[in-house]
Amino acid sequence: MDGRAMELDAEIILVFSSNTRILNAEDLLEERNLPFTLAPVPKEVNPNCGLAVCFMESQKDRIMPVLKAADLWPSAAYRRLGPDFSTWNLDSES
C-alpha cells in the first residue's frame, strides 16, 4: 500500500484574540455538534497562557465556514502532525 494513501490527519489549533471570542466559538461549535476540543495553547506555538479550539484537519470544511459566518475568525492557526508544529495559513481558508 502506498504510504501517501495512509496520510495522517493533522490537528489544527486555532488561537483567538480574547477569551470572549474563544468562548463564543466554543458555544457555536457545540450548538452545531461539530467535532472539536478546547485545550490550552501549546507552549511550542505561544508561550502565553490561553485556550485554543482544536480539531482534525479533515473537519476544516465543516468548522471554518461556521466560524467565518459568525465573524469569529481566529487570530492565528497552527498545524500539528506528531510532535511538529507549523503555521496554518488562514488566508487560504477565508
PDB file of N, CA, C and O in Angstrom, chain B, residues numbered from 101:
ATOM      1  N   MET B 101       0.840  -1.182   0.000  1.00  0.00           N
ATOM      2  CA  MET B 101       0.000   0.000   0.000  1.00  0.00           C
ATOM      3  C   MET B 101       0.884   1.243   0.000  1.00  0.00           C
ATOM      4  O   MET B 101       1.884   1.302   0.715  1.00  0.00           O
ATOM      5  N   ASP B 102       0.516   2.211  -0.787  1.00  0.00           N
ATOM      6  CA  ASP B 102       1.253   3.468  -0.896  1.00  0.00           C
ATOM      7  C   ASP B 102       1.180   4.234   0.423  1.00  0.00           C
ATOM      8  O   ASP B 102       0.092   4.377   0.981  1.00  0.00           O
ATOM      9  N   GLY B 103       2.293   4.725   0.930  1.00  0.00           N
ATOM     10  CA  GLY B 103       2.336   5.458   2.196  1.00  0.00           C
ATOM     11  C   GLY B 103       1.498   6.718   2.189  1.00  0.00           C
ATOM     12  O   GLY B 103       0.971   7.124   3.225  1.00  0.00           O
ATOM     13  N   ARG B 104       1.370   7.343   1.024  1.00  0.00           N
ATOM     14  CA  ARG B 104       0.563   8.561   0.939  1.00  0.00           C
ATOM     15  C   ARG B 104      -0.921   8.272   1.104  1.00  0.00           C
ATOM     16  O   ARG B 104      -1.674   9.151   1.524  1.00  0.00           O
ATOM     17  N   ALA B 105      -1.349   7.080   0.787  1.00  0.00           N
ATOM     18  CA  ALA B 105      -2.753   6.712   0.948  1.00  0.00           C
ATOM     19  C   ALA B 105      -3.130   6.654   2.418  1.00  0.00           C
ATOM     20  O   ALA B 105      -4.304   6.763   2.771  1.00  0.00           O
ATOM     21  N   MET B 106      -2.145   6.484   3.261  1.00  0.00           N
ATOM     22  CA  MET B 106      -2.379   6.406   4.704  1.00  0.00           C
ATOM     23  C   MET B 106      -1.993   7.720   5.386  1.00  0.00           C
ATOM     24  O   MET B 106      -1.618   7.722   6.559  1.00  0.00           O
ATOM     25  N   GLU B 107      -2.083   8.826   4.665  1.00  0.00           N
ATOM     26  CA  GLU B 107      -1.670  10.115   5.210  1.00  0.00           C
ATOM     27  C   GLU B 107      -2.379  10.407   6.528  1.00  0.00           C
ATOM     28  O   GLU B 107      -3.587  10.206   6.652  1.00  0.00           O
ATOM     29  N   LEU B 108      -1.634  10.870   7.487  1.00  0.00           N
ATOM     30  CA  LEU B 108      -2.180  11.157   8.806  1.00  0.00           C
ATOM     31  C   LEU B 108      -2.986  12.444   8.798  1.00  0.00           C
ATOM     32  O   LEU B 108      -2.688  13.383   8.060  1.00  0.00           O
ATOM     33  N   ASP B 109      -4.007  12.465   9.631  1.00  0.00           N
ATOM     34  CA  ASP B 109      -4.845  13.645   9.796  1.00  0.00           C
ATOM     35  C   ASP B 109      -4.199  14.535  10.856  1.00  0.00           C
ATOM     36  O   ASP B 109      -4.081  14.141  12.017  1.00  0.00           O
ATOM     37  N   ALA B 110      -3.787  15.717  10.459  1.00  0.00           N
ATOM     38  CA  ALA B 110      -3.127  16.638  11.382  1.00  0.00           C
ATOM     39  C   ALA B 110      -4.159  17.334  12.261  1.00  0.00           C
ATOM     40  O   ALA B 110      -5.336  17.425  11.911  1.00  0.00           O
ATOM     41  N   GLU B 111      -3.699  17.818  13.399  1.00  0.00           N
ATOM     42  CA  GLU B 111      -4.538  18.601  14.298  1.00  0.00           C
ATOM     43  C   GLU B 111      -4.363  20.081  13.968  1.00  0.00           C
ATOM     44  O   GLU B 111      -3.241  20.552  13.786  1.00  0.00           O
ATOM     45  N   ILE B 112      -5.469  20.806  13.892  1.00  0.00           N
ATOM     46  CA  ILE B 112      -5.447  22.251  13.687  1.00  0.00           C
ATOM     47  C   ILE B 112      -5.724  22.917  15.022  1.00  0.00           C
ATOM     48  O   ILE B 112      -6.634  22.516  15.749  1.00  0.00           O
ATOM     49  N   ILE B 113      -4.945  23.928  15.340  1.00  0.00           N
ATOM     50  CA  ILE B 113      -5.063  24.653  16.609  1.00  0.00           C
ATOM     51  C   ILE B 113      -5.362  26.108  16.287  1.00  0.00           C
ATOM     52  O   ILE B 113      -4.535  26.801  15.693  1.00  0.00           O
ATOM     53  N   LEU B 114      -6.548  26.573  16.680  1.00  0.00           N
ATOM     54  CA  LEU B 114      -6.952  27.959  16.419  1.00  0.00           C
ATOM     55  C   LEU B 114      -6.818  28.789  17.677  1.00  0.00           C
ATOM     56  O   LEU B 114      -7.312  28.409  18.738  1.00  0.00           O
ATOM     57  N   VAL B 115      -6.145  29.927  17.557  1.00  0.00           N
ATOM     58  CA  VAL B 115      -5.947  30.854  18.669  1.00  0.00           C
ATOM     59  C   VAL B 115      -6.781  32.101  18.394  1.00  0.00           C
ATOM     60  O   VAL B 115      -6.795  32.615  17.275  1.00  0.00           O
ATOM     61  N   PHE B 116      -7.466  32.577  19.410  1.00  0.00           N
ATOM     62  CA  PHE B 116      -8.331  33.744  19.273  1.00  0.00           C
ATOM     63  C   PHE B 116      -7.771  34.914  20.071  1.00  0.00           C
ATOM     64  O   PHE B 116      -6.950  34.738  20.972  1.00  0.00           O
ATOM     65  N   SER B 117      -8.233  36.113  19.720  1.00  0.00           N
ATOM     66  CA  SER B 117      -7.672  37.334  20.306  1.00  0.00           C
ATOM     67  C   SER B 117      -8.183  37.638  21.708  1.00  0.00           C
ATOM     68  O   SER B 117      -7.631  38.511  22.379  1.00  0.00           O
ATOM     69  N   SER B 118      -9.222  36.943  22.170  1.00  0.00           N
ATOM     70  CA  SER B 118      -9.733  37.194  23.518  1.00  0.00           C
ATOM     71  C   SER B 118     -10.448  35.955  24.052  1.00  0.00           C
ATOM     72  O   SER B 118     -10.860  35.080  23.291  1.00  0.00           O
ATOM     73  N   ASN B 119     -10.585  35.899  25.372  1.00  0.00           N
ATOM     74  CA  ASN B 119     -11.319  34.796  25.985  1.00  0.00           C
ATOM     75  C   ASN B 119     -12.776  34.801  25.554  1.00  0.00           C
ATOM     76  O   ASN B 119     -13.372  33.739  25.377  1.00  0.00           O
ATOM     77  N   THR B 120     -13.354  35.975  25.384  1.00  0.00           N
ATOM     78  CA  THR B 120     -14.750  36.075  24.953  1.00  0.00           C
ATOM     79  C   THR B 120     -14.929  35.421  23.589  1.00  0.00           C
ATOM     80  O   THR B 120     -15.885  34.675  23.376  1.00  0.00           O
ATOM     81  N   ARG B 121     -14.016  35.698  22.668  1.00  0.00           N
ATOM     82  CA  ARG B 121     -14.128  35.129  21.319  1.00  0.00           C
ATOM     83  C   ARG B 121     -13.975  33.610  21.341  1.00  0.00           C
ATOM     84  O   ARG B 121     -14.681  32.909  20.616  1.00  0.00           O
ATOM     85  N   ILE B 122     -13.076  33.102  22.152  1.00  0.00           N
ATOM     86  CA  ILE B 122     -12.911  31.639  22.202  1.00  0.00           C
ATOM     87  C   ILE B 122     -14.135  30.984  22.817  1.00  0.00           C
ATOM     88  O   ILE B 122     -14.556  29.918  22.369  1.00  0.00           O
ATOM     89  N   LEU B 123     -14.710  31.603  23.832  1.00  0.00           N
ATOM     90  CA  LEU B 123     -15.909  31.031  24.448  1.00  0.00           C
ATOM     91  C   LEU B 123     -17.103  31.106  23.506  1.00  0.00           C
ATOM     92  O   LEU B 123     -17.938  30.201  23.488  1.00  0.00           O
ATOM     93  N   ASN B 124     -17.191  32.176  22.724  1.00  0.00           N
ATOM     94  CA  ASN B 124     -18.256  32.269  21.719  1.00  0.00           C
ATOM     95  C   ASN B 124     -18.075  31.199  20.641  1.00  0.00           C
ATOM     96  O   ASN B 124     -19.049  30.586  20.202  1.00  0.00           O
ATOM     97  N   ALA B 125     -16.847  30.978  20.221  1.00  0.00           N
ATOM     98  CA  ALA B 125     -16.569  29.932  19.238  1.00  0.00           C
ATOM     99  C   ALA B 125     -16.923  28.565  19.817  1.00  0.00           C
ATOM    100  O   ALA B 125     -17.515  27.731  19.132  1.00  0.00           O
ATOM    101  N   GLU B 126     -16.566  28.339  21.059  1.00  0.00           N
ATOM    102  CA  GLU B 126     -16.900  27.070  21.715  1.00  0.00           C
ATOM    103  C   GLU B 126     -18.416  26.847  21.719  1.00  0.00           C
ATOM    104  O   GLU B 126     -18.888  25.775  21.342  1.00  0.00           O
ATOM    105  N   ASP B 127     -19.169  27.852  22.141  1.00  0.00           N
ATOM    106  CA  ASP B 127     -20.631  27.736  22.180  1.00  0.00           C
ATOM    107  C   ASP B 127     -21.196  27.438  20.800  1.00  0.00           C
ATOM    108  O   ASP B 127     -22.060  26.573  20.655  1.00  0.00           O
ATOM    109  N   LEU B 128     -20.718  28.141  19.796  1.00  0.00           N
ATOM    110  CA  LEU B 128     -21.217  27.975  18.439  1.00  0.00           C
ATOM    111  C   LEU B 128     -20.934  26.569  17.902  1.00  0.00           C
ATOM    112  O   LEU B 128     -21.817  25.928  17.332  1.00  0.00           O
ATOM    113  N   LEU B 129     -19.718  26.101  18.084  1.00  0.00           N
ATOM    114  CA  LEU B 129     -19.360  24.778  17.581  1.00  0.00           C
ATOM    115  C   LEU B 129     -20.104  23.673  18.330  1.00  0.00           C
ATOM    116  O   LEU B 129     -20.477  22.663  17.734  1.00  0.00           O
ATOM    117  N   GLU B 130     -20.322  23.860  19.630  1.00  0.00           N
ATOM    118  CA  GLU B 130     -21.109  22.892  20.400  1.00  0.00           C
ATOM    119  C   GLU B 130     -22.549  22.856  19.907  1.00  0.00           C
ATOM    120  O   GLU B 130     -23.120  21.777  19.749  1.00  0.00           O
ATOM    121  N   GLU B 131     -23.149  24.032  19.659  1.00  0.00           N
ATOM    122  CA  GLU B 131     -24.530  24.100  19.159  1.00  0.00           C
ATOM    123  C   GLU B 131     -24.679  23.333  17.853  1.00  0.00           C
ATOM    124  O   GLU B 131     -25.720  22.726  17.600  1.00  0.00           O
ATOM    125  N   ARG B 132     -23.644  23.359  17.025  1.00  0.00           N
ATOM    126  CA  ARG B 132     -23.681  22.691  15.718  1.00  0.00           C
ATOM    127  C   ARG B 132     -23.216  21.233  15.797  1.00  0.00           C
ATOM    128  O   ARG B 132     -23.161  20.537  14.783  1.00  0.00           O
ATOM    129  N   ASN B 133     -22.884  20.779  17.004  1.00  0.00           N
ATOM    130  CA  ASN B 133     -22.393  19.403  17.202  1.00  0.00           C
ATOM    131  C   ASN B 133     -21.181  19.076  16.327  1.00  0.00           C
ATOM    132  O   ASN B 133     -21.073  17.980  15.777  1.00  0.00           O
ATOM    133  N   LEU B 134     -20.285  20.038  16.212  1.00  0.00           N
ATOM    134  CA  LEU B 134     -19.074  19.842  15.421  1.00  0.00           C
ATOM    135  C   LEU B 134     -17.962  19.264  16.299  1.00  0.00           C
ATOM    136  O   LEU B 134     -17.884  19.577  17.487  1.00  0.00           O
ATOM    137  N   PRO B 135     -17.104  18.426  15.721  1.00  0.00           N
ATOM    138  CA  PRO B 135     -16.049  17.767  16.498  1.00  0.00           C
ATOM    139  C   PRO B 135     -14.848  18.676  16.747  1.00  0.00           C
ATOM    140  O   PRO B 135     -14.100  18.998  15.823  1.00  0.00           O
ATOM    141  N   PHE B 136     -14.672  19.083  17.992  1.00  0.00           N
ATOM    142  CA  PHE B 136     -13.547  19.927  18.381  1.00  0.00           C
ATOM    143  C   PHE B 136     -13.277  19.714  19.861  1.00  0.00           C
ATOM    144  O   PHE B 136     -14.081  19.116  20.576  1.00  0.00           O
ATOM    145  N   THR B 137     -12.138  20.210  20.305  1.00  0.00           N
ATOM    146  CA  THR B 137     -11.847  20.250  21.734  1.00  0.00           C
ATOM    147  C   THR B 137     -11.351  21.644  22.076  1.00  0.00           C
ATOM    148  O   THR B 137     -10.842  22.368  21.221  1.00  0.00           O
ATOM    149  N   LEU B 138     -11.504  21.997  23.318  1.00  0.00           N
ATOM    150  CA  LEU B 138     -10.949  23.237  23.851  1.00  0.00           C
ATOM    151  C   LEU B 138      -9.758  22.813  24.700  1.00  0.00           C
ATOM    152  O   LEU B 138      -9.906  22.007  25.619  1.00  0.00           O
ATOM    153  N   ALA B 139      -8.583  23.350  24.400  1.00  0.00           N
ATOM    154  CA  ALA B 139      -7.369  22.916  25.083  1.00  0.00           C
ATOM    155  C   ALA B 139      -6.435  24.102  25.278  1.00  0.00           C
ATOM    156  O   ALA B 139      -6.556  25.110  24.581  1.00  0.00           O
ATOM    157  N   PRO B 140      -5.508  23.988  26.216  1.00  0.00           N
ATOM    158  CA  PRO B 140      -4.509  25.052  26.361  1.00  0.00           C
ATOM    159  C   PRO B 140      -3.696  25.192  25.078  1.00  0.00           C
ATOM    160  O   PRO B 140      -3.401  24.204  24.405  1.00  0.00           O
ATOM    161  N   VAL B 141      -3.340  26.425  24.751  1.00  0.00           N
ATOM    162  CA  VAL B 141      -2.472  26.666  23.591  1.00  0.00           C
ATOM    163  C   VAL B 141      -1.109  26.030  23.895  1.00  0.00           C
ATOM    164  O   VAL B 141      -0.520  26.317  24.937  1.00  0.00           O
ATOM    165  N   PRO B 142      -0.606  25.184  23.013  1.00  0.00           N
ATOM    166  CA  PRO B 142       0.696  24.554  23.267  1.00  0.00           C
ATOM    167  C   PRO B 142       1.804  25.597  23.421  1.00  0.00           C
ATOM    168  O   PRO B 142       1.859  26.576  22.676  1.00  0.00           O
ATOM    169  N   LYS B 143       2.680  25.374  24.392  1.00  0.00           N
ATOM    170  CA  LYS B 143       3.801  26.288  24.641  1.00  0.00           C
ATOM    171  C   LYS B 143       4.705  26.423  23.425  1.00  0.00           C
ATOM    172  O   LYS B 143       5.364  27.448  23.247  1.00  0.00           O
ATOM    173  N   GLU B 144       4.737  25.387  22.585  1.00  0.00           N
ATOM    174  CA  GLU B 144       5.603  25.409  21.404  1.00  0.00           C
ATOM    175  C   GLU B 144       5.190  26.480  20.398  1.00  0.00           C
ATOM    176  O   GLU B 144       6.023  26.957  19.627  1.00  0.00           O
ATOM    177  N   VAL B 145       3.914  26.863  20.396  1.00  0.00           N
ATOM    178  CA  VAL B 145       3.450  27.854  19.426  1.00  0.00           C
ATOM    179  C   VAL B 145       3.168  29.216  20.047  1.00  0.00           C
ATOM    180  O   VAL B 145       3.237  30.237  19.364  1.00  0.00           O
ATOM    181  N   ASN B 146       2.849  29.236  21.345  1.00  0.00           N
ATOM    182  CA  ASN B 146       2.581  30.504  22.019  1.00  0.00           C
ATOM    183  C   ASN B 146       2.823  30.309  23.510  1.00  0.00           C
ATOM    184  O   ASN B 146       2.059  29.606  24.171  1.00  0.00           O
ATOM    185  N   PRO B 147       3.868  30.920  24.046  1.00  0.00           N
ATOM    186  CA  PRO B 147       4.209  30.695  25.450  1.00  0.00           C
ATOM    187  C   PRO B 147       3.240  31.352  26.436  1.00  0.00           C
ATOM    188  O   PRO B 147       3.296  31.069  27.633  1.00  0.00           O
ATOM    189  N   ASN B 148       2.352  32.225  25.949  1.00  0.00           N
ATOM    190  CA  ASN B 148       1.381  32.858  26.838  1.00  0.00           C
ATOM    191  C   ASN B 148       0.256  31.881  27.158  1.00  0.00           C
ATOM    192  O   ASN B 148      -0.047  30.980  26.376  1.00  0.00           O
ATOM    193  N   CYS B 149      -0.354  32.078  28.320  1.00  0.00           N
ATOM    194  CA  CYS B 149      -1.485  31.233  28.692  1.00  0.00           C
ATOM    195  C   CYS B 149      -2.653  31.520  27.769  1.00  0.00           C
ATOM    196  O   CYS B 149      -2.766  32.614  27.215  1.00  0.00           O
ATOM    197  N   GLY B 150      -3.496  30.561  27.611  1.00  0.00           N
ATOM    198  CA  GLY B 150      -4.689  30.762  26.804  1.00  0.00           C
ATOM    199  C   GLY B 150      -5.255  29.443  26.335  1.00  0.00           C
ATOM    200  O   GLY B 150      -4.625  28.393  26.462  1.00  0.00           O
ATOM    201  N   LEU B 151      -6.449  29.514  25.794  1.00  0.00           N
ATOM    202  CA  LEU B 151      -7.119  28.331  25.277  1.00  0.00           C
ATOM    203  C   LEU B 151      -7.187  28.396  23.761  1.00  0.00           C
ATOM    204  O   LEU B 151      -7.115  29.471  23.166  1.00  0.00           O
ATOM    205  N   ALA B 152      -7.326  27.238  23.153  1.00  0.00           N
ATOM    206  CA  ALA B 152      -7.425  27.147  21.706  1.00  0.00           C
ATOM    207  C   ALA B 152      -8.540  26.176  21.345  1.00  0.00           C
ATOM    208  O   ALA B 152      -8.865  25.266  22.108  1.00  0.00           O
ATOM    209  N   VAL B 153      -9.114  26.384  20.181  1.00  0.00           N
ATOM    210  CA  VAL B 153     -10.035  25.422  19.587  1.00  0.00           C
ATOM    211  C   VAL B 153      -9.185  24.478  18.742  1.00  0.00           C
ATOM    212  O   VAL B 153      -8.404  24.923  17.900  1.00  0.00           O
ATOM    213  N   CYS B 154      -9.339  23.187  18.967  1.00  0.00           N
ATOM    214  CA  CYS B 154      -8.553  22.185  18.243  1.00  0.00           C
ATOM    215  C   CYS B 154      -9.488  21.225  17.535  1.00  0.00           C
ATOM    216  O   CYS B 154     -10.524  20.833  18.074  1.00  0.00           O
ATOM    217  N   PHE B 155      -9.114  20.852  16.325  1.00  0.00           N
ATOM    218  CA  PHE B 155      -9.892  19.880  15.571  1.00  0.00           C
ATOM    219  C   PHE B 155      -8.985  19.214  14.547  1.00  0.00           C
ATOM    220  O   PHE B 155      -7.882  19.689  14.275  1.00  0.00           O
ATOM    221  N   MET B 156      -9.457  18.118  13.987  1.00  0.00           N
ATOM    222  CA  MET B 156      -8.678  17.407  12.986  1.00  0.00           C
ATOM    223  C   MET B 156      -8.830  18.113  11.640  1.00  0.00           C
ATOM    224  O   MET B 156      -9.917  18.576  11.294  1.00  0.00           O
ATOM    225  N   GLU B 157      -7.754  18.191  10.900  1.00  0.00           N
ATOM    226  CA  GLU B 157      -7.738  18.928   9.643  1.00  0.00           C
ATOM    227  C   GLU B 157      -8.819  18.446   8.671  1.00  0.00           C
ATOM    228  O   GLU B 157      -9.312  19.231   7.861  1.00  0.00           O
ATOM    229  N   SER B 158      -9.184  17.190   8.741  1.00  0.00           N
ATOM    230  CA  SER B 158     -10.229  16.657   7.862  1.00  0.00           C
ATOM    231  C   SER B 158     -11.594  17.310   8.118  1.00  0.00           C
ATOM    232  O   SER B 158     -12.506  17.171   7.304  1.00  0.00           O
ATOM    233  N   GLN B 159     -11.735  18.018   9.243  1.00  0.00           N
ATOM    234  CA  GLN B 159     -13.000  18.677   9.595  1.00  0.00           C
ATOM    235  C   GLN B 159     -13.021  20.163   9.225  1.00  0.00           C
ATOM    236  O   GLN B 159     -13.999  20.853   9.512  1.00  0.00           O
ATOM    237  N   LYS B 160     -11.965  20.658   8.598  1.00  0.00           N
ATOM    238  CA  LYS B 160     -11.851  22.098   8.340  1.00  0.00           C
ATOM    239  C   LYS B 160     -12.996  22.640   7.495  1.00  0.00           C
ATOM    240  O   LYS B 160     -13.434  23.769   7.716  1.00  0.00           O
ATOM    241  N   ASP B 161     -13.491  21.867   6.538  1.00  0.00           N
ATOM    242  CA  ASP B 161     -14.565  22.355   5.671  1.00  0.00           C
ATOM    243  C   ASP B 161     -15.906  22.425   6.385  1.00  0.00           C
ATOM    244  O   ASP B 161     -16.843  23.048   5.885  1.00  0.00           O
ATOM    245  N   ARG B 162     -16.005  21.804   7.529  1.00  0.00           N
ATOM    246  CA  ARG B 162     -17.211  21.900   8.354  1.00  0.00           C
ATOM    247  C   ARG B 162     -17.097  23.022   9.381  1.00  0.00           C
ATOM    248  O   ARG B 162     -18.081  23.704   9.666  1.00  0.00           O
ATOM    249  N   ILE B 163     -15.911  23.216   9.936  1.00  0.00           N
ATOM    250  CA  ILE B 163     -15.727  24.142  11.060  1.00  0.00           C
ATOM    251  C   ILE B 163     -15.420  25.569  10.623  1.00  0.00           C
ATOM    252  O   ILE B 163     -16.020  26.511  11.141  1.00  0.00           O
ATOM    253  N   MET B 164     -14.505  25.746   9.688  1.00  0.00           N
ATOM    254  CA  MET B 164     -14.078  27.095   9.321  1.00  0.00           C
ATOM    255  C   MET B 164     -15.213  27.963   8.749  1.00  0.00           C
ATOM    256  O   MET B 164     -15.290  29.139   9.105  1.00  0.00           O
ATOM    257  N   PRO B 165     -16.091  27.445   7.888  1.00  0.00           N
ATOM    258  CA  PRO B 165     -17.195  28.284   7.392  1.00  0.00           C
ATOM    259  C   PRO B 165     -18.152  28.740   8.498  1.00  0.00           C
ATOM    260  O   PRO B 165     -18.708  29.836   8.425  1.00  0.00           O
ATOM    261  N   VAL B 166     -18.344  27.908   9.512  1.00  0.00           N
ATOM    262  CA  VAL B 166     -19.215  28.271  10.634  1.00  0.00           C
ATOM    263  C   VAL B 166     -18.609  29.435  11.408  1.00  0.00           C
ATOM    264  O   VAL B 166     -19.315  30.380  11.761  1.00  0.00           O
ATOM    265  N   LEU B 167     -17.307  29.375  11.673  1.00  0.00           N
ATOM    266  CA  LEU B 167     -16.633  30.459  12.389  1.00  0.00           C
ATOM    267  C   LEU B 167     -16.639  31.742  11.565  1.00  0.00           C
ATOM    268  O   LEU B 167     -16.862  32.828  12.100  1.00  0.00           O
ATOM    269  N   LYS B 168     -16.397  31.615  10.273  1.00  0.00           N
ATOM    270  CA  LYS B 168     -16.378  32.799   9.406  1.00  0.00           C
ATOM    271  C   LYS B 168     -17.753  33.468   9.364  1.00  0.00           C
ATOM    272  O   LYS B 168     -17.849  34.690   9.476  1.00  0.00           O
ATOM    273  N   ALA B 169     -18.802  32.684   9.205  1.00  0.00           N
ATOM    274  CA  ALA B 169     -20.157  33.230   9.117  1.00  0.00           C
ATOM    275  C   ALA B 169     -20.553  33.960  10.400  1.00  0.00           C
ATOM    276  O   ALA B 169     -21.344  34.903  10.359  1.00  0.00           O
ATOM    277  N   ALA B 170     -20.007  33.530  11.533  1.00  0.00           N
ATOM    278  CA  ALA B 170     -20.309  34.153  12.824  1.00  0.00           C
ATOM    279  C   ALA B 170     -19.329  35.267  13.176  1.00  0.00           C
ATOM    280  O   ALA B 170     -19.379  35.800  14.284  1.00  0.00           O
ATOM    281  N   ASP B 171     -18.440  35.628  12.253  1.00  0.00           N
ATOM    282  CA  ASP B 171     -17.412  36.634  12.489  1.00  0.00           C
ATOM    283  C   ASP B 171     -16.549  36.277  13.708  1.00  0.00           C
ATOM    284  O   ASP B 171     -16.222  37.129  14.535  1.00  0.00           O
ATOM    285  N   LEU B 172     -16.195  34.998  13.789  1.00  0.00           N
ATOM    286  CA  LEU B 172     -15.330  34.511  14.858  1.00  0.00           C
ATOM    287  C   LEU B 172     -14.052  33.920  14.263  1.00  0.00           C
ATOM    288  O   LEU B 172     -13.674  32.785  14.555  1.00  0.00           O
ATOM    289  N   TRP B 173     -13.403  34.721  13.424  1.00  0.00           N
ATOM    290  CA  TRP B 173     -12.178  34.271  12.775  1.00  0.00           C
ATOM    291  C   TRP B 173     -11.028  34.293  13.776  1.00  0.00           C
ATOM    292  O   TRP B 173     -10.888  35.268  14.514  1.00  0.00           O
ATOM    293  N   PRO B 174     -10.205  33.254  13.825  1.00  0.00           N
ATOM    294  CA  PRO B 174      -9.085  33.221  14.766  1.00  0.00           C
ATOM    295  C   PRO B 174      -7.992  34.230  14.402  1.00  0.00           C
ATOM    296  O   PRO B 174      -7.892  34.676  13.259  1.00  0.00           O
ATOM    297  N   SER B 175      -7.189  34.573  15.390  1.00  0.00           N
ATOM    298  CA  SER B 175      -6.078  35.492  15.148  1.00  0.00           C
ATOM    299  C   SER B 175      -4.842  34.752  14.644  1.00  0.00           C
ATOM    300  O   SER B 175      -3.968  35.357  14.023  1.00  0.00           O
ATOM    301  N   ALA B 176      -4.765  33.452  14.906  1.00  0.00           N
ATOM    302  CA  ALA B 176      -3.639  32.635  14.432  1.00  0.00           C
ATOM    303  C   ALA B 176      -4.081  31.176  14.389  1.00  0.00           C
ATOM    304  O   ALA B 176      -5.027  30.773  15.065  1.00  0.00           O
ATOM    305  N   ALA B 177      -3.372  30.399  13.579  1.00  0.00           N
ATOM    306  CA  ALA B 177      -3.681  28.975  13.484  1.00  0.00           C
ATOM    307  C   ALA B 177      -2.396  28.189  13.264  1.00  0.00           C
ATOM    308  O   ALA B 177      -1.460  28.661  12.619  1.00  0.00           O
ATOM    309  N   TYR B 178      -2.373  26.988  13.813  1.00  0.00           N
ATOM    310  CA  TYR B 178      -1.207  26.119  13.724  1.00  0.00           C
ATOM    311  C   TYR B 178      -1.661  24.718  13.350  1.00  0.00           C
ATOM    312  O   TYR B 178      -2.795  24.316  13.613  1.00  0.00           O
ATOM    313  N   ARG B 179      -0.746  23.988  12.731  1.00  0.00           N
ATOM    314  CA  ARG B 179      -0.992  22.605  12.330  1.00  0.00           C
ATOM    315  C   ARG B 179       0.017  21.739  13.061  1.00  0.00           C
ATOM    316  O   ARG B 179       1.220  21.993  13.017  1.00  0.00           O
ATOM    317  N   ARG B 180      -0.494  20.696  13.746  1.00  0.00           N
ATOM    318  CA  ARG B 180       0.396  19.780  14.465  1.00  0.00           C
ATOM    319  C   ARG B 180       0.252  18.391  13.862  1.00  0.00           C
ATOM    320  O   ARG B 180      -0.843  17.835  13.783  1.00  0.00           O
ATOM    321  N   LEU B 181       1.376  17.854  13.443  1.00  0.00           N
ATOM    322  CA  LEU B 181       1.431  16.489  12.954  1.00  0.00           C
ATOM    323  C   LEU B 181       2.503  15.791  13.771  1.00  0.00           C
ATOM    324  O   LEU B 181       3.695  16.041  13.594  1.00  0.00           O
ATOM    325  N   GLY B 182       2.074  14.917  14.664  1.00  0.00           N
ATOM    326  CA  GLY B 182       3.007  14.305  15.610  1.00  0.00           C
ATOM    327  C   GLY B 182       3.566  15.396  16.516  1.00  0.00           C
ATOM    328  O   GLY B 182       2.798  16.196  17.049  1.00  0.00           O
ATOM    329  N   PRO B 183       4.882  15.450  16.703  1.00  0.00           N
ATOM    330  CA  PRO B 183       5.460  16.483  17.573  1.00  0.00           C
ATOM    331  C   PRO B 183       5.755  17.801  16.848  1.00  0.00           C
ATOM    332  O   PRO B 183       6.208  18.761  17.471  1.00  0.00           O
ATOM    333  N   ASP B 184       5.503  17.850  15.541  1.00  0.00           N
ATOM    334  CA  ASP B 184       5.898  19.004  14.742  1.00  0.00           C
ATOM    335  C   ASP B 184       4.748  19.993  14.549  1.00  0.00           C
ATOM    336  O   ASP B 184       3.622  19.602  14.243  1.00  0.00           O
ATOM    337  N   PHE B 185       5.049  21.277  14.733  1.00  0.00           N
ATOM    338  CA  PHE B 185       4.090  22.360  14.552  1.00  0.00           C
ATOM    339  C   PHE B 185       4.500  23.218  13.369  1.00  0.00           C
ATOM    340  O   PHE B 185       5.688  23.410  13.109  1.00  0.00           O
ATOM    341  N   SER B 186       3.511  23.729  12.657  1.00  0.00           N
ATOM    342  CA  SER B 186       3.766  24.715  11.614  1.00  0.00           C
ATOM    343  C   SER B 186       2.607  25.704  11.608  1.00  0.00           C
ATOM    344  O   SER B 186       1.526  25.411  12.118  1.00  0.00           O
ATOM    345  N   THR B 187       2.842  26.866  11.031  1.00  0.00           N
ATOM    346  CA  THR B 187       1.780  27.847  10.901  1.00  0.00           C
ATOM    347  C   THR B 187       0.796  27.333   9.863  1.00  0.00           C
ATOM    348  O   THR B 187       1.194  26.825   8.814  1.00  0.00           O
ATOM    349  N   TRP B 188      -0.487  27.467  10.162  1.00  0.00           N
ATOM    350  CA  TRP B 188      -1.540  27.055   9.219  1.00  0.00           C
ATOM    351  C   TRP B 188      -2.089  28.307   8.589  1.00  0.00           C
ATOM    352  O   TRP B 188      -2.501  29.222   9.302  1.00  0.00           O
ATOM    353  N   ASN B 189      -2.109  28.376   7.282  1.00  0.00           N
ATOM    354  CA  ASN B 189      -2.459  29.580   6.554  1.00  0.00           C
ATOM    355  C   ASN B 189      -3.967  29.842   6.610  1.00  0.00           C
ATOM    356  O   ASN B 189      -4.746  29.154   5.950  1.00  0.00           O
ATOM    357  N   LEU B 190      -4.367  30.829   7.390  1.00  0.00           N
ATOM    358  CA  LEU B 190      -5.781  31.208   7.480  1.00  0.00           C
ATOM    359  C   LEU B 190      -6.264  31.895   6.212  1.00  0.00           C
ATOM    360  O   LEU B 190      -7.451  31.824   5.893  1.00  0.00           O
ATOM    361  N   ASP B 191      -5.374  32.558   5.483  1.00  0.00           N
ATOM    362  CA  ASP B 191      -5.782  33.255   4.257  1.00  0.00           C
ATOM    363  C   ASP B 191      -6.388  32.303   3.239  1.00  0.00           C
ATOM    364  O   ASP B 191      -7.302  32.677   2.505  1.00  0.00           O
ATOM    365  N   SER B 192      -5.890  31.090   3.190  1.00  0.00           N
ATOM    366  CA  SER B 192      -6.422  30.128   2.223  1.00  0.00           C
ATOM    367  C   SER B 192      -7.788  29.602   2.660  1.00  0.00           C
ATOM    368  O   SER B 192      -8.497  28.980   1.868  1.00  0.00           O
ATOM    369  N   GLU B 193      -8.158  29.849   3.911  1.00  0.00           N
ATOM    370  CA  GLU B 193      -9.441  29.396   4.429  1.00  0.00           C
ATOM    371  C   GLU B 193     -10.519  30.456   4.379  1.00  0.00           C
ATOM    372  O   GLU B 193     -11.690  30.157   4.609  1.00  0.00           O
ATOM    373  N   SER B 194     -10.142  31.698   4.081  1.00  0.00           N
ATOM    374  CA  SER B 194     -11.129  32.789   4.137  1.00  0.00           C
ATOM    375  C   SER B 194     -12.001  32.852   2.908  1.00  0.00           C
ATOM    376  O   SER B 194     -12.874  33.715   2.814  1.00  0.00           O
TER     377      SER B 194
END
